[in-house]
Amino acid sequence: MAATVTFSIMNNAWFLNAFRFGVLGDTSWSFTGKHFLCDLKSDPSVTKPDLSLSSLTPSPATILVLDPVVRVLQFNVTDLLIRSKLQLGPYQFDLIMVDNVTGERDTLMSGTITVDQGVTLTGD
């Protein structure tokens, strides 16, 4: 069963949240041979996402596999990308794990990410 999470990110800082999946010490499954997709939508019924994240995105990937055995993923989204793609407010999301061989898709987590207005926007 996928985890349901709700959290907020600021539009003036990188979105770098990391998550570990499964039970610590359980090596019966891993992230080896998998890639990851995550769409954010203000309206889940529309086809086109407001922002698509992926472990396949080149230079740089917006989802990083930090440890395939312990199953740790990290989002890697710049504040510039957040401000250019997302307005303030809530977005529905799901994080999908895709098997590179079979194409099987499993939902790891879903929920709501709210984009909040940051205060400090200068100083680049």
C-alpha positions as CSV (number, residue, x, y, z in Angstrom):
1,M,0.0,0.0,0.0
2,A,1.3,3.4,-0.9
3,A,2.0,6.0,1.7
4,T,-0.2,9.1,1.8
5,V,1.7,12.3,2.6
6,T,1.0,16.0,2.9
7,F,3.7,18.6,3.1
8,S,4.7,22.1,2.0
9,I,7.6,23.5,0.0
10,M,8.7,27.1,-0.4
11,N,9.1,28.7,-3.8
12,N,12.4,30.4,-2.7
13,A,14.4,27.2,-1.9
14,W,15.3,23.9,-3.5
15,F,12.9,21.0,-2.9
16,L,15.3,18.5,-1.5
17,N,13.1,16.2,0.6
18,A,14.4,12.6,0.9
19,F,12.3,9.5,1.7
20,R,13.2,5.9,2.7
21,F,10.7,3.3,1.7
22,G,10.0,-0.1,3.2
23,V,11.2,-1.6,6.5
24,L,14.8,-0.9,7.5
25,G,16.8,-4.1,7.2
26,D,14.4,-5.7,4.7
27,T,16.5,-6.5,1.6
28,S,13.8,-8.5,-0.2
29,W,13.4,-5.7,-2.7
30,S,15.4,-2.7,-3.9
31,F,15.4,0.2,-6.3
32,T,17.9,-1.5,-8.6
33,G,16.6,-1.7,-12.2
34,K,13.9,0.9,-11.5
35,H,13.2,4.5,-12.5
36,F,10.8,7.0,-10.9
37,L,8.2,9.4,-12.0
38,C,6.2,12.1,-10.2
39,D,3.7,14.5,-11.6
40,L,2.3,17.5,-9.7
41,K,-1.2,18.8,-10.8
42,S,-3.4,21.5,-9.4
43,D,-6.3,19.7,-11.0
44,P,-5.8,15.9,-11.1
45,S,-8.4,15.4,-13.8
46,V,-6.4,17.3,-16.5
47,T,-4.0,15.4,-18.7
48,K,-1.0,17.7,-18.6
49,P,0.8,18.1,-15.3
50,D,2.0,21.4,-13.9
51,L,5.4,19.9,-13.2
52,S,6.8,16.4,-14.1
53,L,9.7,15.0,-12.1
54,S,11.8,12.0,-13.1
55,S,14.9,10.0,-12.2
56,L,15.5,9.8,-16.0
57,T,15.6,13.6,-16.6
58,P,19.1,14.5,-17.7
59,S,21.2,17.4,-16.2
60,P,20.2,17.1,-13.5
61,A,17.6,14.5,-12.7
62,T,14.8,15.8,-10.5
63,I,14.5,12.6,-8.5
64,L,17.7,11.0,-7.3
65,V,18.2,7.4,-6.1
66,L,20.5,8.0,-3.1
67,D,20.6,4.3,-2.0
68,P,19.0,1.6,-4.2
69,V,19.4,-1.1,-1.5
70,V,18.0,0.8,1.5
71,R,15.5,2.4,-0.9
72,V,16.2,6.1,-0.4
73,L,15.0,8.7,-2.9
74,Q,15.5,12.4,-2.9
75,F,13.7,15.1,-4.8
76,N,16.1,17.5,-6.5
77,V,14.1,20.5,-7.7
78,T,15.5,24.0,-8.0
79,D,13.7,27.1,-6.7
80,L,13.9,28.5,-10.2
81,L,12.0,25.5,-11.6
82,I,9.4,25.7,-8.8
83,R,8.8,29.4,-9.5
84,S,8.6,28.9,-13.3
85,K,6.2,26.0,-13.2
86,L,4.1,26.2,-10.0
87,Q,1.8,28.9,-8.6
88,L,1.2,29.2,-4.9
89,G,-1.2,26.6,-3.6
90,P,-1.9,22.8,-3.3
91,Y,-0.9,20.2,-5.9
92,Q,-1.9,16.5,-6.0
93,F,1.0,14.1,-6.7
94,D,1.9,10.5,-6.9
95,L,5.4,9.0,-6.9
96,I,5.6,6.0,-9.3
97,M,8.3,3.3,-9.4
98,V,8.7,1.7,-12.9
99,D,10.5,-1.6,-13.5
100,N,13.0,-1.0,-16.3
101,V,12.5,-4.6,-17.7
102,T,8.8,-5.4,-17.3
103,G,7.3,-1.8,-17.2
104,E,5.4,-2.7,-14.0
105,R,4.3,0.5,-12.2
106,D,3.9,0.7,-8.5
107,T,2.8,3.7,-6.5
108,L,5.2,4.4,-3.6
109,M,3.4,7.5,-2.2
110,S,0.8,10.1,-3.1
111,G,-0.8,13.1,-1.5
112,T,-0.6,16.9,-1.5
113,I,2.3,19.2,-1.9
114,T,1.5,22.9,-1.1
115,V,3.7,25.6,-2.6
116,D,4.1,28.5,-0.1
117,Q,5.5,32.0,-0.8
118,G,9.1,32.3,0.4
119,V,10.3,35.6,2.0
120,T,13.9,35.7,0.9
121,L,14.0,35.9,-2.9
122,T,17.2,37.9,-3.4
123,G,20.9,37.1,-2.9
124,D,21.6,34.7,-5.8
